[in-house]
Amino acid sequence: MRFDDFIAARLRALLRYATVLCGDRAEADDLVQEVLTRALVRWRRIEGLAEPYAYVRAMVTNEFLSRRRRRRFRLVPLDQHEQAAPAVPEGDPELWARLATLPRQQRAVVVLRFYEDLGDEEIAEVLGCRTSTVRAYASRALATLRVTLTREGMLS
């Protein structure tokens, strides 16, 4: 598969995934653009993999997790931005805001599990950790969300 074909088929999904991870559309755009720039350089190797999308999604996840206090700079927007960029995911906007308060690793596990519908083994592969670590992150994240929502009277 050519890189252009991959972009045409998967850009929307990558942008949606990054938007859910970041909680911010502009940051998600920058994240995906940076990852796709690196993927283009390595495309010959990536296209030979069984699941190029899974590999690039893992690149997005790793970049998200490693972007702590890096110097930020403005990138040129993607040329297909207006057509391809998704809106914030459907559902309760307050819940998405609470998701954004979780630590990055926990947020990544929750998004990969409930938004990307991956199992523990697949999440562990994306994050480069053990499945027990994935389960611990998920447990902590869900407990934090449950406490926050209960405290605010959203759960009974």
PAKEZA-553829 format. One record per residue: x, y, z of N, C-alpha, C in turn; residue number from 1. Coordinates in Angstrom, 3 decimals, padded with zeros to 6 digits, m for minus. Each point is the difference from the previous one (the first is absolute). Example, Ala and Ser with C-alpha at 12.3 -4.5 7.8 and 13.67 -1.06 7.14 Angstrom:
<sites>
[[013.190, m005.690, 007.800], [m000.890, 001.190, 000.000], [000.900, 001.200, 000.000], 1]
[[m000.350, 001.050, m000.720], [000.820, 001.190, 000.060], [m000.770, 001.090, 000.730], 2]
</sites>
This chain:
<sites>
[[000.850, m001.176, 000.000], [m000.850, 001.176, 000.000], [000.897, 001.241, 000.000], 1]
[[m000.298, 000.907, m000.877], [000.753, 001.257, m000.058], [m000.370, 000.877, 001.196], 2]
[[000.911, 000.901, 000.355], [m000.235, 000.890, 001.135], [m001.241, 000.858, m000.242], 3]
[[m000.162, 000.520, m001.214], [m001.171, 000.831, m000.319], [m001.300, m000.782, 000.184], 4]
[[000.002, m001.259, m000.379], [m001.185, m000.835, 000.165], [m000.285, m000.239, 001.486], 5]
[[001.052, m000.209, 000.769], [m000.150, m000.185, 001.444], [m000.623, 001.247, 000.627], 6]
[[000.501, 001.164, m000.389], [m000.517, 001.263, 000.539], [m001.473, 000.156, m000.368], 7]
[[m000.332, m000.264, m001.243], [m001.394, 000.129, m000.440], [m000.918, m000.930, 000.796], 8]
[[000.475, m001.188, 000.306], [m000.833, m000.987, 000.694], [m000.030, 000.198, 001.513], 9]
[[001.077, 000.502, 000.597], [000.121, m000.034, 001.465], [000.178, 001.341, 000.705], 10]
[[000.093, 001.095, m000.740], [000.238, 001.293, 000.644], [m001.118, 000.362, 000.974], 11]
[[m001.250, m000.172, m000.409], [m001.124, 000.337, 000.893], [000.080, m000.799, 001.303], 12]
[[000.279, m001.289, m000.106], [000.071, m000.844, 001.198], [001.147, 000.432, 000.908], 13]
[[001.151, 000.317, m000.585], [001.137, 000.454, 000.801], [m000.305, 001.327, 000.692], 14]
[[m000.643, 000.917, m000.715], [m000.349, 001.290, 000.596], [m001.028, m000.165, 001.111], 15]
[[m000.983, m000.856, m000.207], [m000.995, m000.267, 001.051], [000.674, m000.577, 001.239], 16]
[[000.848, m000.987, m000.220], [000.706, m000.644, 001.107], [000.857, 001.020, 000.761], 17]
[[000.755, 000.797, m000.724], [000.863, 000.996, 000.638], [m000.817, 001.064, 000.728], 18]
[[m001.148, 000.370, m000.556], [m000.855, 000.994, 000.651], [m000.518, m000.529, 001.337], 19]
[[m000.389, m001.254, 000.025], [m000.472, m000.591, 001.251], [001.146, m000.095, 001.002], 20]
[[001.177, m000.378, m000.462], [001.157, m000.092, 000.893], [000.371, 001.357, 000.589], 21]
[[000.110, 000.992, m000.879], [000.490, 001.319, 000.420], [m001.071, 000.841, 000.686], 22]
[[m001.239, m000.195, m000.407], [m001.056, 000.849, 000.528], [000.008, 001.375, m000.627], 23]
[[000.807, 000.189, m001.021], [000.122, 001.295, m000.655], [000.256, m000.241, m001.485], 24]
[[m000.835, 000.567, m000.837], [000.092, m000.253, m001.435], [001.287, 000.544, m000.613], 25]
[[000.412, 001.178, 000.412], [001.224, 000.590, m000.564], [001.225, m000.826, 000.381], 26]
[[000.059, m000.425, 001.251], [001.121, m000.839, 000.432], [m000.014, m001.336, m000.742], 27]
[[m001.203, m000.544, m000.211], [m000.125, m001.262, m000.742], [000.482, 000.164, m001.437], 28]
[[m000.339, 001.108, m000.626], [000.473, 000.270, m001.370], [001.522, 000.013, m000.052], 29]
[[000.598, 000.707, 000.957], [001.466, 000.077, 000.048], [000.619, m001.375, 000.238], 30]
[[m000.587, m000.743, 000.904], [000.497, m001.331, 000.333], [m000.035, m000.916, m001.222], 31]
[[m001.129, m000.051, m000.685], [m000.142, m000.866, m001.170], [000.936, 000.452, m001.116], 32]
[[000.110, 001.296, m000.196], [000.892, 000.488, m001.055], [001.444, m000.383, 000.279], 33]
[[000.417, 000.146, 001.238], [001.372, m000.364, 000.352], [000.246, m001.491, m000.205], 34]
[[m000.944, m000.827, 000.428], [000.141, m001.448, m000.152], [m000.005, m000.397, m001.474], 35]
[[m000.887, 000.583, m000.782], [m000.057, m000.351, m001.422], [001.265, 000.434, m000.735], 36]
[[000.607, 001.077, 000.435], [001.268, 000.431, m000.597], [001.070, m001.056, 000.242], 37]
[[000.056, m000.517, 001.225], [000.970, m001.056, 000.308], [m000.357, m001.312, m000.697], 38]
[[m001.302, m000.279, m000.108], [m000.429, m001.233, m000.670], [000.349, 000.021, m001.486], 39]
[[m000.095, 001.157, m000.616], [000.327, 000.112, m001.424], [001.454, m000.385, m000.256], 40]
[[000.880, 000.437, 000.876], [001.421, m000.319, m000.137], [000.234, m001.510, 000.113], 41]
[[m000.785, m000.674, 000.820], [000.155, m001.438, 000.236], [m001.027, m000.841, m000.759], 42]
[[m000.678, 000.602, m000.967], [m001.151, m000.664, m000.598], [000.321, m001.344, m000.649], 43]
[[001.151, m000.143, m000.623], [000.331, m001.285, m000.639], [m000.044, m001.145, 001.006], 44]
[[000.485, 000.255, 001.199], [m000.020, m001.028, 001.039], [m001.407, m000.175, 000.566], 45]
[[m000.716, 001.103, 000.218], [m001.332, m000.052, 000.606], [m001.005, m000.686, m000.923], 46]
[[000.069, 000.297, m001.289], [m000.993, m000.579, m000.911], [000.134, m001.514, m000.114], 47]
[[001.148, m000.542, 000.333], [000.203, m001.442, m000.047], [m000.540, m000.733, 001.208], 48]
[[m000.426, 000.735, 001.015], [m000.544, m000.627, 001.204], [m001.409, m000.524, m000.252], 49]
[[m000.414, m000.952, 000.814], [m001.341, m000.567, m000.140], [m001.081, 001.048, 000.272], 50]
[[000.246, 000.881, 000.956], [m000.970, 001.033, 000.385], [000.665, 001.379, 000.043], 51]
[[000.152, 000.673, m001.136], [000.618, 001.327, 000.022], [m000.751, 000.998, 000.882], 52]
[[m001.344, m000.086, 000.010], [m000.772, 000.926, 000.823], [000.315, m000.195, 001.481], 53]
[[000.089, m001.237, 000.442], [000.310, m000.276, 001.408], [001.369, 000.567, 000.364], 54]
[[000.946, m000.111, m000.916], [001.341, 000.529, 000.258], [m000.034, 001.529, 000.110], 55]
[[m000.693, 000.646, m000.922], [m000.069, 001.467, 000.027], [m000.804, 000.457, 001.211], 56]
[[m001.052, m000.719, 000.362], [m000.761, 000.341, 001.206], [000.897, m000.101, 001.228], 57]
[[000.862, m001.013, 000.045], [000.950, m000.122, 001.106], [000.973, 001.177, m000.003], 58]
[[000.401, 000.448, m001.186], [000.870, 001.181, m000.080], [m000.710, 001.228, 000.583], 59]
[[m001.286, 000.158, m000.309], [m000.784, 001.121, 000.529], [m000.070, m000.109, 001.525], 60]
[[m000.269, m001.183, 000.491], [m000.084, m000.203, 001.451], [001.326, 000.325, 000.676], 61]
[[001.087, m000.506, m000.544], [001.315, 000.250, 000.594], [000.361, 001.477, m000.028], 62]
[[m000.318, 000.664, m001.090], [000.279, 001.438, m000.081], [m000.838, 000.757, 001.027], 63]
[[m001.252, m000.378, 000.140], [m000.870, 000.633, 000.997], [000.571, m000.177, 001.402], 64]
[[000.435, m001.210, 000.310], [000.524, m000.281, 001.336], [001.327, 000.707, 000.272], 65]
[[000.779, 000.240, m001.037], [001.313, 000.608, 000.218], [m000.018, 001.523, m000.098], 66]
[[m001.101, 000.576, m000.382], [m000.095, 001.464, m000.142], [m000.294, 000.652, 001.334], 67]
[[000.875, 000.002, 000.884], [m000.296, 000.586, 001.305], [000.295, 001.490, 000.017], 68]
[[001.257, 000.321, m000.058], [000.350, 001.415, 000.084], [000.882, 000.421, m001.158], 69]
[[m000.201, m000.659, m001.103], [000.795, 000.372, m001.170], [m000.355, 001.394, m000.477], 70]
[[000.963, 000.603, m000.607], [m000.227, 001.310, m000.578], [m001.021, m000.137, m001.117], 71]
[[m001.001, 000.839, 000.030], [m001.035, m000.048, m001.027], [000.288, 001.042, m001.071], 72]
[[m000.337, m000.356, m001.212], [000.100, 000.933, m001.104], [m001.144, m000.271, m000.946], 73]
[[m000.344, 000.973, m000.788], [m001.149, m000.104, m000.897], [000.395, m000.746, m001.261], 74]
[[m000.805, m000.985, m000.380], [000.221, m000.754, m001.217], [m000.983, 000.447, m001.069], 75]
[[000.376, m000.199, m001.224], [m000.893, 000.321, m001.109], [m001.151, m001.000, 000.027], 76]
[[m001.259, 000.449, m000.128], [m001.132, m000.919, 000.071], [000.005, m001.024, m001.133], 77]
[[m000.633, m001.123, 000.239], [m000.150, m001.016, m001.033], [m000.853, 000.559, m001.126], 78]
[[000.352, m000.308, m001.246], [m000.750, 000.561, m001.120], [m001.426, m000.535, m000.077], 79]
[[m000.278, m001.156, 000.573], [m001.339, m000.559, m000.015], [m000.730, 000.269, 001.308], 80]
[[000.513, 000.923, 000.786], [m000.478, 000.238, 001.351], [m001.515, 000.212, 000.078], 81]
[[m000.544, 000.892, m000.774], [m001.411, 000.334, 000.122], [m000.893, m001.180, m000.338], 82]
[[000.404, m000.820, m000.944], [m000.810, m001.154, m000.363], [000.186, m001.140, 000.994], 83]
[[001.210, m000.181, 000.456], [000.305, m001.202, 000.760], [m000.144, 000.152, 001.504], 84]
[[000.118, 001.193, 000.531], [000.011, 000.165, 001.450], [m001.382, m000.259, 000.582], 85]
[[m000.089, m000.872, 000.963], [m001.282, m000.326, 000.601], [m000.369, 000.987, 001.095], 86]
[[m001.236, 000.012, 000.337], [m000.443, 000.789, 001.137], [000.390, m000.746, 001.267], 87]
[[m000.162, 000.656, 001.117], [000.234, m000.668, 001.274], [m000.961, m001.184, 000.071], 88]
[[000.417, m001.108, 000.565], [m000.841, m001.192, 000.030], [m001.377, 000.266, 000.606], 89]
[[m000.958, m000.802, m000.453], [m001.353, 000.127, 000.513], [m000.042, m000.403, 001.462], 90]
[[m001.055, 000.401, 000.663], [m000.163, m000.369, 001.400], [000.054, 001.218, 000.887], 91]
[[000.099, m000.247, 001.263], [m000.003, 001.047, 001.008], [001.311, 000.782, m000.026], 92]
[[m000.052, 001.304, m000.346], [001.238, 000.785, m000.036], [000.682, 000.095, 001.362], 93]
[[m000.781, m000.057, 001.083], [000.589, 000.039, 001.335], [000.821, m001.266, 000.261], 94]
[[m000.478, m001.125, m000.500], [000.740, m001.238, 000.172], [001.324, 000.055, m000.760], 95]
[[m000.012, 000.565, m001.220], [001.243, 000.150, m000.766], [000.957, 000.937, 000.738], 96]
[[m000.542, 001.031, 000.640], [000.852, 000.924, 000.755], [000.635, m000.716, 001.195], 97]
[[m000.752, m000.861, 000.666], [000.538, m000.764, 001.131], [001.062, m000.991, m000.466], 98]
[[m000.231, m000.584, m001.160], [000.984, m000.918, m000.569], [001.333, 000.721, m000.209], 99]
[[m000.073, 001.249, m000.402], [001.214, 000.784, m000.246], [000.783, 000.282, 001.279], 100]
[[m000.624, m000.156, 001.173], [000.703, 000.250, 001.259], [000.805, m001.199, 000.470], 101]
[[m000.229, m001.159, m000.609], [000.746, m001.201, 000.395], [001.458, 000.116, m000.431], 102]
[[000.902, m000.662, 000.707], [001.389, m000.070, m000.464], [000.041, m000.606, m001.406], 103]
[[000.986, 000.388, m000.774], [000.071, m000.386, m001.410], [m000.064, m001.506, m000.230], 104]
[[000.700, m000.774, 000.784], [000.001, m001.456, m000.199], [m001.383, m000.575, 000.269], 105]
[[m000.641, 000.450, 001.066], [m001.340, m000.484, 000.315], [m000.987, 000.417, m001.087], 106]
[[000.110, 001.227, m000.457], [m000.885, 000.486, m001.064], [000.195, m000.821, m001.261], 107]
[[001.253, m000.311, m000.331], [000.274, m000.804, m001.193], [m000.641, m001.377, 000.111], 108]
[[000.081, m000.619, 001.180], [m000.602, m001.322, 000.191], [m001.516, 000.077, m000.160], 109]
[[m000.623, 000.993, 000.610], [m001.459, 000.136, m000.096], [m000.429, 000.229, m001.449], 110]
[[000.708, 000.864, m000.706], [m000.359, 000.284, m001.391], [000.221, m001.231, m000.872], 111]
[[001.120, m000.677, 000.187], [000.255, m001.199, m000.805], [m001.031, m001.098, 000.299], 112]
[[m000.408, m000.125, 001.234], [m000.961, m001.050, 000.354], [m001.418, 000.337, m000.443], 113]
[[m000.467, 001.178, 000.341], [m001.415, 000.304, m000.218], [m000.278, 000.752, m001.300], 114]
[[000.970, 000.680, m000.542], [m000.224, 000.732, m001.249], [000.516, m000.787, m001.196], 115]
[[001.188, m000.592, 000.133], [000.571, m000.798, m001.087], [m000.386, m001.476, 000.114], 116]
[[m000.622, m000.406, 001.115], [m000.497, m001.359, 000.220], [001.105, m001.055, m000.078], 117]
[[001.133, 000.284, 000.652], [001.105, m000.953, 000.043], [m000.015, m000.770, 001.314], 118]
[[000.511, m001.207, m000.034], [000.133, m000.813, 001.204], [001.284, 000.328, 000.742], 119]
[[000.150, m000.575, 001.176], [001.173, 000.278, 000.835], [001.314, m000.318, m000.711], 120]
[[000.048, m001.131, m000.696], [001.235, m000.389, m000.693], [000.368, 001.008, m001.086], 121]
[[m001.007, 000.443, m000.760], [000.262, 000.973, m001.066], [000.432, 001.343, 000.583], 122]
[[m000.633, 000.405, 001.083], [000.373, 001.266, 000.654], [001.430, m000.098, 000.532], 123]
[[000.325, m001.120, 000.613], [001.355, m000.197, 000.523], [001.023, 000.093, m001.124], 124]
[[m000.333, m000.532, m001.154], [000.905, 000.075, m001.143], [000.176, 001.444, m000.464], 125]
[[m001.098, 000.745, m000.058], [000.077, 001.406, m000.413], [000.839, 000.811, 000.986], 126]
[[m000.209, m000.225, 001.287], [000.693, 000.779, 001.031], [001.377, m000.551, 000.351], 127]
[[000.291, m001.208, m000.448], [001.294, m000.595, 000.309], [000.133, m000.371, 001.464], 128]
[[m001.064, m000.566, 000.564], [000.029, m000.389, 001.405], [m000.680, m001.358, 000.158], 129]
[[m000.107, m000.483, 001.236], [m000.646, m001.284, 000.259], [m001.512, 000.190, 000.108], 130]
[[m000.727, m001.097, m000.192], [m001.462, 000.080, 000.107], [m000.434, 000.336, 001.418], 131]
[[000.759, m000.420, 000.980], [m000.351, 000.336, 001.387], [000.098, 001.509, 000.227], 132]
[[000.943, 000.643, m000.663], [000.129, 001.458, 000.092], [m001.201, 000.676, m000.638], 133]
[[m000.434, m000.536, m001.131], [m001.183, 000.535, m000.676], [m001.210, m000.098, 000.924], 134]
[[m000.193, m001.149, 000.613], [m001.137, m000.183, 000.902], [000.093, 000.938, 001.201], 135]
[[001.197, 000.220, 000.512], [000.172, 000.920, 001.139], [m000.341, 001.434, m000.407], 136]
[[000.478, 000.441, m001.164], [m000.333, 001.340, m000.483], [m001.507, 000.150, m000.196], 137]
[[m000.620, m001.015, m000.592], [m001.445, 000.056, m000.243], [m000.759, 000.068, 001.320], 138]
[[000.409, m000.809, 000.948], [m000.664, m000.020, 001.299], [000.108, 001.357, 000.694], 139]
[[001.195, 000.558, 000.003], [000.192, 001.320, 000.630], [m000.802, 001.078, m000.702], 140]
[[000.015, m000.037, m001.320], [m000.717, 001.023, m000.777], [m001.497, m000.072, 000.266], 141]
[[m000.547, m001.193, m000.052], [m001.438, m000.154, 000.211], [m000.386, 000.353, 001.433], 142]
[[000.852, m000.345, 000.970], [m000.269, 000.366, 001.391], [000.007, 001.515, 000.164], 143]
[[000.945, 000.657, m000.613], [000.073, 001.468, 000.070], [m001.234, 000.631, m000.620], 144]
[[m000.385, m000.484, m001.169], [m001.194, 000.535, m000.658], [m001.250, m000.264, 000.836], 145]
[[m000.096, m001.193, 000.569], [m001.155, m000.354, 000.821], [m000.092, 000.919, 001.219], 146]
[[001.116, 000.229, 000.682], [000.006, 000.869, 001.176], [m000.380, 001.427, m000.389], 147]
[[000.574, 000.486, m001.079], [m000.293, 001.363, m000.442], [m001.470, 000.160, m000.352], 148]
[[m000.534, m000.944, m000.750], [m001.399, 000.087, m000.410], [m000.949, m000.177, 001.184], 149]
[[000.359, m000.853, 000.945], [m000.839, m000.191, 001.187], [000.016, 001.255, 000.858], 150]
[[001.160, 000.580, 000.168], [000.153, 001.216, 000.795], [m000.844, 001.127, m000.556], 151]
[[m000.090, 000.059, m001.298], [m000.749, 001.079, m000.639], [m001.457, m000.358, m000.213], 152]
[[m000.409, m001.142, 000.524], [m001.403, m000.373, m000.061], [m000.469, m000.521, m001.345], 153]
[[000.935, m000.326, m000.900], [m000.393, m000.494, m001.302], [m000.281, m001.500, 000.019], 154]
[[000.557, m000.711, 000.986], [m000.305, m001.417, 000.200], [m000.661, m000.141, 001.357], 155]
[[m000.862, m000.970, 000.127], [m000.613, m000.195, 001.318], [000.607, m001.148, 000.738], 156]
</sites>
